[in-house]
């Protein structure tokens, strides 16, 4: 395989695909929804999840003011909603009204939870760490919402039941389908024994 090597790093968005989420926020009587692909879990106990938001974004100001956010995981059927909320600023548009976004109040935070999300994490900001041109909002998960029908008995996501929206970069999205069980311990042991 031939690879390109770049020493002056000005383009590195090669980590995609990533699950596209809609992060909701609320402050000063305003709700907002923003598409976010830069997010991850960082602790199981306590449950901590983080999102990376540019200070240029309207959502940034709402999260700074409220100290809260919700990460909403939406199905493929809502891919156009992901693109719509990504395509405009909440400074200029009430996205909930313009795009008829169905939501309910959070149980523990002021930010709304999307009705169509198959899972959502309500988070309270523990810390905001600015790294480069983004702030990593580190949030303690204070409530979890999920549609049990899209998870197995072991609470493993079932891609046969729902397809998450995958972000590829720019205006490109994809759908994930299928799954495979790979026993990590058995495979690692076999690999070690074979070496």
Order of alpha helices (4+ residues) and beta strands (2+ residues): beta-beta-beta-beta-beta-alpha-beta-alpha-alpha-beta-beta-beta-beta-beta-beta-alpha
